[in-house]
Amino acid sequence: MENEYQTKEMKASEMKAPKSSGMKKPENMEDGAIFEKKGMFFFKWKGGECGYHSMADAELGLKKVSGNVS
Protein backbone atom coordinates (compact mmCIF):
# COMPACT_ATOMS: atom_id res chain seq x y z
CA MET A 1 0.00 0.00 0.00
CA GLU A 2 2.81 2.45 0.81
CA ASN A 3 4.41 1.61 -2.54
CA GLU A 4 1.36 3.01 -4.39
CA TYR A 5 1.78 6.51 -2.90
CA GLN A 6 2.66 9.24 -5.44
CA THR A 7 3.49 12.89 -4.92
CA LYS A 8 1.79 15.70 -6.76
CA GLU A 9 3.33 18.97 -7.90
CA MET A 10 1.63 21.92 -6.19
CA LYS A 11 1.25 25.31 -7.87
CA ALA A 12 0.78 28.73 -6.31
CA SER A 13 -2.73 30.14 -6.31
CA GLU A 14 -3.65 32.50 -9.14
CA MET A 15 -6.21 34.34 -7.00
CA LYS A 16 -5.51 37.99 -6.24
CA ALA A 17 -6.33 39.82 -3.02
CA PRO A 18 -9.50 41.93 -3.21
CA LYS A 19 -9.02 45.66 -3.73
CA SER A 20 -9.89 48.02 -0.91
CA SER A 21 -13.01 50.13 -1.38
CA GLY A 22 -11.44 52.94 0.64
CA MET A 23 -14.04 52.63 3.37
CA LYS A 24 -12.50 53.56 6.74
CA LYS A 25 -12.95 51.86 10.11
CA PRO A 26 -15.29 53.98 12.26
CA GLU A 27 -13.68 55.79 15.20
CA ASN A 28 -16.40 55.15 17.80
CA MET A 29 -16.99 51.48 16.88
CA GLU A 30 -20.60 51.32 18.03
CA ASP A 31 -22.56 48.11 17.61
CA GLY A 32 -23.79 47.91 14.03
CA ALA A 33 -21.21 50.21 12.42
CA ILE A 34 -20.06 48.56 9.17
CA PHE A 35 -16.40 48.96 8.20
CA GLU A 36 -13.97 47.43 5.70
CA LYS A 37 -10.75 45.61 6.54
CA LYS A 38 -8.53 43.82 3.99
CA GLY A 39 -11.24 43.64 1.33
CA MET A 40 -13.93 42.26 3.63
CA PHE A 41 -16.79 44.05 5.38
CA PHE A 42 -17.31 43.77 9.15
CA PHE A 43 -19.56 45.05 11.88
CA LYS A 44 -19.30 44.79 15.65
CA TRP A 45 -22.22 43.31 17.55
CA LYS A 46 -22.37 42.71 21.30
CA GLY A 47 -18.61 42.29 21.70
CA GLY A 48 -18.16 40.14 18.57
CA GLU A 49 -17.12 40.97 15.03
CA CYS A 50 -18.98 39.55 12.02
CA GLY A 51 -17.30 39.50 8.58
CA TYR A 52 -18.75 39.27 5.06
CA HIS A 53 -17.43 39.31 1.49
CA SER A 54 -19.63 42.19 0.32
CA MET A 55 -21.24 45.30 1.77
CA ALA A 56 -24.70 44.00 0.81
CA ASP A 57 -24.11 40.75 2.73
CA ALA A 58 -22.86 42.70 5.76
CA GLU A 59 -26.00 44.85 5.72
CA LEU A 60 -28.23 41.75 5.54
CA GLY A 61 -26.26 40.08 8.34
CA LEU A 62 -26.61 43.16 10.52
CA LYS A 63 -30.37 43.20 9.98
CA LYS A 64 -30.52 39.52 10.93
CA VAL A 65 -28.59 39.81 14.19
CA SER A 66 -30.38 43.00 15.20
CA GLY A 67 -33.80 41.38 14.74
CA ASN A 68 -34.94 43.77 12.01
CA VAL A 69 -35.55 41.09 9.35
CA SER A 70 -39.11 40.56 8.20
SEMAR-764713 format. One record per atom (N, C-alpha, C, O, CB): residue number from 0; residue in three letters; atom name; y, z, x. Coordinates in steps of 0.001 Angstrom, whole numbers, plus 500000, padded with zeros to 6 digits. Glycine has a CB too. Example, Ala and Ser with C-alpha at 12.3 -4.5 7.8 and 13.67 -1.06 7.14 Angstrom:
2
{pos 0, code ALA, site N, north 494310, up 507800, east 513190}
{pos 0, code ALA, site CA, north 495500, up 507800, east 512300}
{pos 0, code ALA, site C, north 496700, up 507800, east 513200}
{pos 0, code ALA, site O, north 496681, up 508465, east 514236}
{pos 0, code ALA, site CB, north 495527, up 509046, east 511308}
{pos 1, code SER, site N, north 497750, up 507080, east 512850}
{pos 1, code SER, site CA, north 498940, up 507140, east 513670}
{pos 1, code SER, site C, north 500030, up 507870, east 512900}
{pos 1, code SER, site O, north 501138, up 508039, east 513409}
{pos 1, code SER, site CB, north 499402, up 505725, east 514084}
***
This chain:
70
{pos 0, code MET, site N, north 498811, up 500000, east 500826}
{pos 0, code MET, site CA, north 500000, up 500000, east 500000}
{pos 0, code MET, site C, north 501259, up 500000, east 500875}
{pos 0, code MET, site O, north 502205, up 499272, east 500575}
{pos 0, code MET, site CB, north 499995, up 501212, east 499058}
{pos 1, code GLU, site N, north 501292, up 500793, east 501940}
{pos 1, code GLU, site CA, north 502449, up 500812, east 502814}
{pos 1, code GLU, site C, north 502605, up 499486, east 503551}
{pos 1, code GLU, site O, north 503712, up 499150, east 503973}
{pos 1, code GLU, site CB, north 502338, up 501958, east 503808}
{pos 2, code ASN, site N, north 501554, up 498746, east 503712}
{pos 2, code ASN, site CA, north 501611, up 497463, east 504406}
{pos 2, code ASN, site C, north 502310, up 496400, east 503574}
{pos 2, code ASN, site O, north 502767, up 495398, east 504124}
{pos 2, code ASN, site CB, north 500213, up 496998, east 504764}
{pos 3, code GLU, site N, north 502407, up 496591, east 502260}
{pos 3, code GLU, site CA, north 503011, up 495605, east 501364}
{pos 3, code GLU, site C, north 504535, up 495773, east 501254}
{pos 3, code GLU, site O, north 505206, up 494959, east 500620}
{pos 3, code GLU, site CB, north 502378, up 495712, east 499979}
{pos 4, code TYR, site N, north 505069, up 496816, east 501864}
{pos 4, code TYR, site CA, north 506506, up 497097, east 501781}
{pos 4, code TYR, site C, north 507294, up 496070, east 502589}
{pos 4, code TYR, site O, north 506948, up 495767, east 503731}
{pos 4, code TYR, site CB, north 506813, up 498526, east 502287}
{pos 5, code GLN, site N, north 508373, up 495529, east 501977}
{pos 5, code GLN, site CA, north 509238, up 494564, east 502658}
{pos 5, code GLN, site C, north 510686, up 495027, east 502539}
{pos 5, code GLN, site O, north 511071, up 495647, east 501548}
{pos 5, code GLN, site CB, north 509063, up 493132, east 502062}
{pos 6, code THR, site N, north 511472, up 494724, east 503548}
{pos 6, code THR, site CA, north 512889, up 495076, east 503492}
{pos 6, code THR, site C, north 513677, up 493917, east 502889}
{pos 6, code THR, site O, north 513219, up 492775, east 502868}
{pos 6, code THR, site CB, north 513429, up 495432, east 504903}
{pos 7, code LYS, site N, north 514852, up 494236, east 502409}
{pos 7, code LYS, site CA, north 515705, up 493239, east 501790}
{pos 7, code LYS, site C, north 517073, up 493298, east 502457}
{pos 7, code LYS, site O, north 517593, up 494382, east 502722}
{pos 7, code LYS, site CB, north 515816, up 493467, east 500254}
{pos 8, code GLU, site N, north 517649, up 492146, east 502725}
{pos 8, code GLU, site CA, north 518973, up 492101, east 503331}
{pos 8, code GLU, site C, north 520024, up 492425, east 502273}
{pos 8, code GLU, site O, north 520055, up 491800, east 501213}
{pos 8, code GLU, site CB, north 519244, up 490714, east 503971}
{pos 9, code MET, site N, north 520878, up 493391, east 502559}
{pos 9, code MET, site CA, north 521918, up 493810, east 501630}
{pos 9, code MET, site C, north 523243, up 493159, east 502018}
{pos 9, code MET, site O, north 523562, up 493033, east 503200}
{pos 9, code MET, site CB, north 522052, up 495353, east 501611}
{pos 10, code LYS, site N, north 524001, up 492751, east 501019}
{pos 10, code LYS, site CA, north 525306, up 492128, east 501253}
{pos 10, code LYS, site C, north 526400, up 493035, east 500702}
{pos 10, code LYS, site O, north 526163, up 493816, east 499781}
{pos 10, code LYS, site CB, north 525379, up 490716, east 500597}
{pos 11, code ALA, site N, north 527576, up 492929, east 501260}
{pos 11, code ALA, site CA, north 528734, up 493687, east 500779}
{pos 11, code ALA, site C, north 529146, up 493173, east 499408}
{pos 11, code ALA, site O, north 528976, up 491993, east 499100}
{pos 11, code ALA, site CB, north 529919, up 493588, east 501776}
{pos 12, code SER, site N, north 529679, up 494051, east 498604}
{pos 12, code SER, site CA, north 530140, up 493692, east 497268}
{pos 12, code SER, site C, north 531322, up 492726, east 497350}
{pos 12, code SER, site O, north 532152, up 492824, east 498254}
{pos 12, code SER, site CB, north 530531, up 494953, east 496477}
{pos 13, code GLU, site N, north 531389, up 491806, east 496411}
{pos 13, code GLU, site CA, north 532498, up 490857, east 496353}
{pos 13, code GLU, site C, north 533570, up 491316, east 495368}
{pos 13, code GLU, site O, north 534568, up 490623, east 495169}
{pos 13, code GLU, site CB, north 531989, up 489470, east 495963}
{pos 14, code MET, site N, north 533369, up 492480, east 494753}
{pos 14, code MET, site CA, north 534344, up 492997, east 493793}
{pos 14, code MET, site C, north 535581, up 493479, east 494531}
{pos 14, code MET, site O, north 535489, up 493992, east 495646}
{pos 14, code MET, site CB, north 533738, up 494140, east 492947}
{pos 15, code LYS, site N, north 536730, up 493313, east 493909}
{pos 15, code LYS, site CA, north 537990, up 493762, east 494492}
{pos 15, code LYS, site C, north 538521, up 494929, east 493683}
{pos 15, code LYS, site O, north 538286, up 495018, east 492478}
{pos 15, code LYS, site CB, north 539026, up 492611, east 494542}
{pos 16, code ALA, site N, north 539233, up 495818, east 494342}
{pos 16, code ALA, site CA, north 539816, up 496975, east 493671}
{pos 16, code ALA, site C, north 540854, up 496510, east 492657}
{pos 16, code ALA, site O, north 541583, up 495553, east 492918}
{pos 16, code ALA, site CB, north 540451, up 497946, east 494696}
{pos 17, code PRO, site N, north 540931, up 497175, east 491500}
{pos 17, code PRO, site CA, north 541929, up 496786, east 490501}
{pos 17, code PRO, site C, north 543342, up 497006, east 491022}
{pos 17, code PRO, site O, north 543595, up 497921, east 491806}
{pos 17, code PRO, site CB, north 541722, up 497571, east 489203}
{pos 18, code LYS, site N, north 544261, up 496149, east 490574}
{pos 18, code LYS, site CA, north 545660, up 496272, east 490984}
{pos 18, code LYS, site C, north 546351, up 497355, east 490162}
{pos 18, code LYS, site O, north 546046, up 497546, east 488985}
{pos 18, code LYS, site CB, north 546400, up 494922, east 490828}
{pos 19, code SER, site N, north 547261, up 498043, east 490781}
{pos 19, code SER, site CA, north 548021, up 499085, east 490113}
{pos 19, code SER, site C, north 549009, up 498471, east 489127}
{pos 19, code SER, site O, north 549613, up 497435, east 489407}
{pos 19, code SER, site CB, north 548757, up 499958, east 491139}
{pos 20, code SER, site N, north 549167, up 499112, east 487975}
{pos 20, code SER, site CA, north 550129, up 498624, east 486988}
{pos 20, code SER, site C, north 551523, up 499152, east 487276}
{pos 20, code SER, site O, north 552486, up 498741, east 486629}
{pos 20, code SER, site CB, north 549700, up 499025, east 485580}
{pos 21, code GLY, site N, north 551642, up 500056, east 488236}
{pos 21, code GLY, site CA, north 552940, up 500636, east 488562}
{pos 21, code GLY, site C, north 553288, up 501841, east 487716}
{pos 21, code GLY, site O, north 554360, up 502424, east 487877}
{pos 21, code GLY, site CB, north 554005, up 499608, east 488412}
{pos 22, code MET, site N, north 552398, up 502222, east 486816}
{pos 22, code MET, site CA, north 552631, up 503374, east 485958}
{pos 22, code MET, site C, north 552547, up 504645, east 486809}
{pos 22, code MET, site O, north 551602, up 504803, east 487583}
{pos 22, code MET, site CB, north 551600, up 503415, east 484781}
{pos 23, code LYS, site N, north 553495, up 505530, east 486682}
{pos 23, code LYS, site CA, north 553561, up 506745, east 487496}
{pos 23, code LYS, site C, north 552913, up 507928, east 486780}
{pos 23, code LYS, site O, north 552860, up 507979, east 485551}
{pos 23, code LYS, site CB, north 555017, up 507075, east 487842}
{pos 24, code LYS, site N, north 552421, up 508882, east 487579}
{pos 24, code LYS, site CA, north 551855, up 510108, east 487047}
{pos 24, code LYS, site C, north 552993, up 510971, east 486518}
{pos 24, code LYS, site O, north 553964, up 511201, east 487239}
{pos 24, code LYS, site CB, north 551028, up 510865, east 488128}
{pos 25, code PRO, site N, north 552904, up 511457, east 485276}
{pos 25, code PRO, site CA, north 553985, up 512264, east 484706}
{pos 25, code PRO, site C, north 554204, up 513554, east 485493}
{pos 25, code PRO, site O, north 553256, up 514134, east 486022}
{pos 25, code PRO, site CB, north 553681, up 512594, east 483247}
{pos 26, code GLU, site N, north 555435, up 513990, east 485567}
{pos 26, code GLU, site CA, north 555794, up 515195, east 486318}
{pos 26, code GLU, site C, north 555287, up 516464, east 485629}
{pos 26, code GLU, site O, north 554741, up 517348, east 486289}
{pos 26, code GLU, site CB, north 557310, up 515272, east 486496}
{pos 27, code ASN, site N, north 555463, up 516560, east 484308}
{pos 27, code ASN, site CA, north 555150, up 517798, east 483599}
{pos 27, code ASN, site C, north 553661, up 517946, east 483268}
{pos 27, code ASN, site O, north 553208, up 519063, east 483017}
{pos 27, code ASN, site CB, north 555955, up 517866, east 482328}
{pos 28, code MET, site N, north 552911, up 516890, east 483261}
{pos 28, code MET, site CA, north 551475, up 516876, east 483013}
{pos 28, code MET, site C, north 551070, up 517684, east 481779}
{pos 28, code MET, site O, north 550199, up 518551, east 481860}
{pos 28, code MET, site CB, north 550753, up 517406, east 484219}
{pos 29, code GLU, site N, north 551690, up 517404, east 480658}
{pos 29, code GLU, site CA, north 551321, up 518026, east 479399}
{pos 29, code GLU, site C, north 550009, up 517423, east 478914}
{pos 29, code GLU, site O, north 549638, up 516318, east 479310}
{pos 29, code GLU, site CB, north 552440, up 517847, east 478341}
{pos 30, code ASP, site N, north 549306, up 518162, east 478048}
{pos 30, code ASP, site CA, north 548107, up 517606, east 477442}
{pos 30, code ASP, site C, north 548464, up 516333, east 476682}
{pos 30, code ASP, site O, north 549407, up 516317, east 475891}
{pos 30, code ASP, site CB, north 547436, up 518635, east 476505}
{pos 31, code GLY, site N, north 547707, up 515271, east 476927}
{pos 31, code GLY, site CA, north 547905, up 514025, east 476212}
{pos 31, code GLY, site C, north 548798, up 513027, east 476914}
{pos 31, code GLY, site O, north 548969, up 511918, east 476408}
{pos 31, code GLY, site CB, north 548460, up 514311, east 474895}
{pos 32, code ALA, site N, north 549375, up 513363, east 478052}
{pos 32, code ALA, site CA, north 550215, up 512422, east 478788}
{pos 32, code ALA, site C, north 549313, up 511473, east 479570}
{pos 32, code ALA, site O, north 548549, up 511912, east 480430}
{pos 32, code ALA, site CB, north 551201, up 513171, east 479742}
{pos 33, code ILE, site N, north 549396, up 510177, east 479279}
{pos 33, code ILE, site CA, north 548560, up 509173, east 479943}
{pos 33, code ILE, site C, north 549241, up 508732, east 481236}
{pos 33, code ILE, site O, north 550444, up 508473, east 481262}
{pos 33, code ILE, site CB, north 548304, up 507948, east 479008}
{pos 34, code PHE, site N, north 548449, up 508650, east 482316}
{pos 34, code PHE, site CA, north 548958, up 508196, east 483602}
{pos 34, code PHE, site C, north 547907, up 507349, east 484287}
{pos 34, code PHE, site O, north 546733, up 507380, east 483918}
{pos 34, code PHE, site CB, north 549361, up 509387, east 484491}
{pos 35, code GLU, site N, north 548335, up 506581, east 485298}
{pos 35, code GLU, site CA, north 547434, up 505702, east 486025}
{pos 35, code GLU, site C, north 547204, up 506227, east 487432}
{pos 35, code GLU, site O, north 548129, up 506715, east 488082}
{pos 35, code GLU, site CB, north 547990, up 504279, east 486071}
{pos 36, code LYS, site N, north 545954, up 506123, east 487902}
{pos 36, code LYS, site CA, north 545612, up 506541, east 489248}
{pos 36, code LYS, site C, north 544503, up 505613, east 489755}
{pos 36, code LYS, site O, north 543418, up 505559, east 489177}
{pos 36, code LYS, site CB, north 545167, up 508048, east 489282}
{pos 37, code LYS, site N, north 544784, up 504890, east 490831}
{pos 37, code LYS, site CA, north 543816, up 503992, east 491474}
{pos 37, code LYS, site C, north 543232, up 502963, east 490509}
{pos 37, code LYS, site O, north 542031, up 502694, east 490539}
{pos 37, code LYS, site CB, north 542690, up 504801, east 492087}
{pos 38, code GLY, site N, north 544070, up 502395, east 489662}
{pos 38, code GLY, site CA, north 543644, up 501328, east 488764}
{pos 38, code GLY, site C, north 542957, up 501792, east 487494}
{pos 38, code GLY, site O, north 542524, up 500964, east 486693}
{pos 38, code GLY, site CB, north 542742, up 500426, east 489482}
{pos 39, code MET, site N, north 542847, up 503100, east 487294}
{pos 39, code MET, site CA, north 542260, up 503633, east 486066}
{pos 39, code MET, site C, north 543314, up 504451, east 485329}
{pos 39, code MET, site O, north 544299, up 504890, east 485922}
{pos 39, code MET, site CB, north 541001, up 504500, east 486374}
{pos 40, code PHE, site N, north 543099, up 504649, east 484044}
{pos 40, code PHE, site CA, north 544054, up 505376, east 483209}
{pos 40, code PHE, site C, north 543450, up 506708, east 482800}
{pos 40, code PHE, site O, north 542300, up 506766, east 482363}
{pos 40, code PHE, site CB, north 544449, up 504546, east 481958}
{pos 41, code PHE, site N, north 544232, up 507789, east 482942}
{pos 41, code PHE, site CA, north 543766, up 509146, east 482694}
{pos 41, code PHE, site C, north 544720, up 509873, east 481759}
{pos 41, code PHE, site O, north 545885, up 509499, east 481619}
{pos 41, code PHE, site CB, north 543620, up 509916, east 484009}
{pos 42, code PHE, site N, north 544203, up 510920, east 481122}
{pos 42, code PHE, site CA, north 545053, up 511885, east 480439}
{pos 42, code PHE, site C, north 544417, up 513260, east 480602}
{pos 42, code PHE, site O, north 543198, up 513392, east 480714}
{pos 42, code PHE, site CB, north 545240, up 511517, east 478924}
{pos 43, code LYS, site N, north 545264, up 514269, east 480613}
{pos 43, code LYS, site CA, north 544794, up 515654, east 480698}
{pos 43, code LYS, site C, north 544611, up 516171, east 479286}
{pos 43, code LYS, site O, north 545407, up 515880, east 478392}
{pos 43, code LYS, site CB, north 545791, up 516557, east 481503}
{pos 44, code TRP, site N, north 543536, up 516952, east 479094}
{pos 44, code TRP, site CA, north 543311, up 517545, east 477784}
{pos 44, code TRP, site C, north 542595, up 518873, east 477960}
{pos 44, code TRP, site O, north 541452, up 518911, east 478416}
{pos 44, code TRP, site CB, north 542496, up 516594, east 476870}
{pos 45, code LYS, site N, north 543252, up 519943, east 477605}
{pos 45, code LYS, site CA, north 542707, up 521302, east 477634}
{pos 45, code LYS, site C, north 542060, up 521633, east 478967}
{pos 45, code LYS, site O, north 540938, up 522137, east 479008}
{pos 45, code LYS, site CB, north 541696, up 521481, east 476522}
{pos 46, code GLY, site N, north 542760, up 521352, east 480056}
{pos 46, code GLY, site CA, north 542286, up 521696, east 481389}
{pos 46, code GLY, site C, north 541402, up 520659, east 482039}
{pos 46, code GLY, site O, north 541094, up 520777, east 483225}
{pos 46, code GLY, site CB, north 541558, up 522958, east 481331}
{pos 47, code GLY, site N, north 540981, up 519637, east 481295}
{pos 47, code GLY, site CA, north 540141, up 518574, east 481843}
{pos 47, code GLY, site C, north 540926, up 517288, east 481992}
{pos 47, code GLY, site O, north 542045, up 517166, east 481494}
{pos 47, code GLY, site CB, north 538921, up 518342, east 480958}
{pos 48, code GLU, site N, north 540331, up 516335, east 482680}
{pos 48, code GLU, site CA, north 540966, up 515034, east 482883}
{pos 48, code GLU, site C, north 539982, up 513957, east 482442}
{pos 48, code GLU, site O, north 538850, up 513919, east 482924}
{pos 48, code GLU, site CB, north 541397, up 514830, east 484380}
{pos 49, code CYS, site N, north 540401, up 513082, east 481531}
{pos 49, code CYS, site CA, north 539552, up 512017, east 481015}
{pos 49, code CYS, site C, north 540038, up 510684, east 481573}
{pos 49, code CYS, site O, north 541238, up 510411, east 481547}
{pos 49, code CYS, site CB, north 539552, up 512002, east 479460}
{pos 50, code GLY, site N, north 539129, up 509850, east 482078}
{pos 50, code GLY, site CA, north 539503, up 508576, east 482699}
{pos 50, code GLY, site C, north 538908, up 507386, east 481975}
{pos 50, code GLY, site O, north 537786, up 507448, east 481472}
{pos 50, code GLY, site CB, north 539068, up 508554, east 484143}
{pos 51, code TYR, site N, north 539671, up 506292, east 481924}
{pos 51, code TYR, site CA, north 539267, up 505060, east 481248}
{pos 51, code TYR, site C, north 539679, up 503852, east 482080}
{pos 51, code TYR, site O, north 540564, up 503945, east 482930}
{pos 51, code TYR, site CB, north 539889, up 504980, east 479834}
{pos 52, code HIS, site N, north 539031, up 502720, east 481828}
{pos 52, code HIS, site CA, north 539310, up 501493, east 482573}
{pos 52, code HIS, site C, north 540561, up 500770, east 482091}
{pos 52, code HIS, site O, north 541139, up 499989, east 482847}
{pos 52, code HIS, site CB, north 538133, up 500567, east 482479}
{pos 53, code SER, site N, north 540991, up 501005, east 480866}
{pos 53, code SER, site CA, north 542192, up 500324, east 480371}
{pos 53, code SER, site C, north 543081, up 501308, east 479615}
{pos 53, code SER, site O, north 542630, up 502367, east 479178}
{pos 53, code SER, site CB, north 541810, up 499133, east 479455}
{pos 54, code MET, site N, north 544333, up 500942, east 479474}
{pos 54, code MET, site CA, north 545304, up 501767, east 478757}
{pos 54, code MET, site C, north 544894, up 501894, east 477290}
{pos 54, code MET, site O, north 545013, up 502967, east 476698}
{pos 54, code MET, site CB, north 546729, up 501164, east 478874}
{pos 55, code ALA, site N, north 544410, up 500793, east 476707}
{pos 55, code ALA, site CA, north 543997, up 500815, east 475300}
{pos 55, code ALA, site C, north 542843, up 501796, east 475092}
{pos 55, code ALA, site O, north 542835, up 502540, east 474111}
{pos 55, code ALA, site CB, north 543584, up 499401, east 474835}
{pos 56, code ASP, site N, north 541874, up 501803, east 476002}
{pos 56, code ASP, site CA, north 540749, up 502730, east 475893}
{pos 56, code ASP, site C, north 541215, up 504172, east 476041}
{pos 56, code ASP, site O, north 540725, up 505060, east 475343}
{pos 56, code ASP, site CB, north 539686, up 502409, east 476947}
{pos 57, code ALA, site N, north 542163, up 504411, east 476951}
{pos 57, code ALA, site CA, north 542696, up 505765, east 477140}
{pos 57, code ALA, site C, north 543410, up 506240, east 475874}
{pos 57, code ALA, site O, north 543276, up 507401, east 475487}
{pos 57, code ALA, site CB, north 543665, up 505805, east 478346}
{pos 58, code GLU, site N, north 544158, up 505359, east 475234}
{pos 58, code GLU, site CA, north 544850, up 505723, east 473995}
{pos 58, code GLU, site C, north 543857, up 506063, east 472896}
{pos 58, code GLU, site O, north 544052, up 507028, east 472158}
{pos 58, code GLU, site CB, north 545767, up 504586, east 473538}
{pos 59, code LEU, site N, north 542781, up 505266, east 472782}
{pos 59, code LEU, site CA, north 541748, up 505543, east 471774}
{pos 59, code LEU, site C, north 541030, up 506857, east 472079}
{pos 59, code LEU, site O, north 540752, up 507640, east 471171}
{pos 59, code LEU, site CB, north 540729, up 504384, east 471711}
{pos 60, code GLY, site N, north 540731, up 507098, east 473353}
{pos 60, code GLY, site CA, north 540084, up 508343, east 473745}
{pos 60, code GLY, site C, north 540950, up 509553, east 473442}
{pos 60, code GLY, site O, north 540450, up 510586, east 472995}
{pos 60, code GLY, site CB, north 539744, up 508312, east 475217}
{pos 61, code LEU, site N, north 542229, up 509429, east 473681}
{pos 61, code LEU, site CA, north 543162, up 510518, east 473394}
{pos 61, code LEU, site C, north 543199, up 510816, east 471898}
{pos 61, code LEU, site O, north 543208, up 511979, east 471493}
{pos 61, code LEU, site CB, north 544573, up 510169, east 473901}
{pos 62, code LYS, site N, north 543219, up 509771, east 471081}
{pos 62, code LYS, site CA, north 543197, up 509975, east 469629}
{pos 62, code LYS, site C, north 541923, up 510696, east 469205}
{pos 62, code LYS, site O, north 541955, up 511562, east 468331}
{pos 62, code LYS, site CB, north 543315, up 508629, east 468891}
{pos 63, code LYS, site N, north 540802, up 510336, east 469827}
{pos 63, code LYS, site CA, north 539522, up 510927, east 469475}
{pos 63, code LYS, site C, north 539483, up 512420, east 469815}
{pos 63, code LYS, site O, north 539101, up 513233, east 468972}
{pos 63, code LYS, site CB, north 538394, up 510193, east 470192}
{pos 64, code VAL, site N, north 539870, up 512786, east 471027}
{pos 64, code VAL, site CA, north 539805, up 514194, east 471414}
{pos 64, code VAL, site C, north 540851, up 515044, east 470696}
{pos 64, code VAL, site O, north 540651, up 516244, east 470507}
{pos 64, code VAL, site CB, north 539984, up 514326, east 472912}
{pos 65, code SER, site N, north 541965, up 514428, east 470297}
{pos 65, code SER, site CA, north 543005, up 515200, east 469620}
{pos 65, code SER, site C, north 542732, up 515350, east 468120}
{pos 65, code SER, site O, north 543423, up 516104, east 467434}
{pos 65, code SER, site CB, north 544358, up 514540, east 469833}
{pos 66, code GLY, site N, north 541720, up 514629, east 467612}
{pos 66, code GLY, site CA, north 541378, up 514741, east 466199}
{pos 66, code GLY, site C, north 542208, up 513868, east 465299}
{pos 66, code GLY, site O, north 542221, up 514078, east 464086}
{pos 66, code GLY, site CB, north 541513, up 516139, east 465764}
{pos 67, code ASN, site N, north 542907, up 512886, east 465854}
{pos 67, code ASN, site CA, north 543771, up 512012, east 465062}
{pos 67, code ASN, site C, north 543113, up 510674, east 464708}
{pos 67, code ASN, site O, north 543812, up 509715, east 464383}
{pos 67, code ASN, site CB, north 545055, up 511757, east 465812}
{pos 68, code VAL, site N, north 541788, up 510600, east 464768}
{pos 68, code VAL, site CA, north 541086, up 509349, east 464448}
{pos 68, code VAL, site C, north 540716, up 509368, east 462985}
{pos 68, code VAL, site O, north 540251, up 510385, east 462469}
{pos 68, code VAL, site CB, north 539817, up 509157, east 465335}
{pos 69, code SER, site N, north 540917, up 508258, east 462318}
{pos 69, code SER, site CA, north 540559, up 508205, east 460894}
{pos 69, code SER, site C, north 539322, up 507367, east 460692}
{pos 69, code SER, site O, north 538865, up 507204, east 459561}
{pos 69, code SER, site CB, north 541714, up 507642, east 460058}
***
